[in-house]
């Protein structure tokens, strides 16, 4: 295998490792949603559910700081839960606790679809940005088609989850919506891992010189980029 092929393989291994890291992080980050949903199902008290959600978010924040992650990244989960709690408390509607996540999922799904229609699958763009490859992948028709196939897996999963969550939100089913929201991040992370495998299968043994800007040191920055 030539040096370019080695660099490409290193970057792809790093990307796959980062997706797996994202899956593990997603499992931890759903703790506030899980706490809110379970407590509301048992007590039907919005205040109790919000307190437990905030406590779980604080626990996630401490956990990430102890692991040596960025303080701002650790505080992001706590900040999001504070916004969710404020919406639910001010409106008195428990379903509004999940509204910020619903909005974010909608924006991501829409951006994903638009990028795919423009011939710039989001999976390819994100991987290229993280690995510092640049737009070289887009000049290779084989890699571009492979990224499209992998991206379709992620987009399909995202749209299905969004449709389920939106229907539950509109019908006011708090516990069911919380369950779907809790499973959302792990499901999407798994779909990203599956999409990556679809990409690799579609790519096969193909190697090209379009990613010669990559280097073997991209693995560590990639893992640090994705929480």
Beta strands, then each sheet from edge to edge (+ up, - down):
end
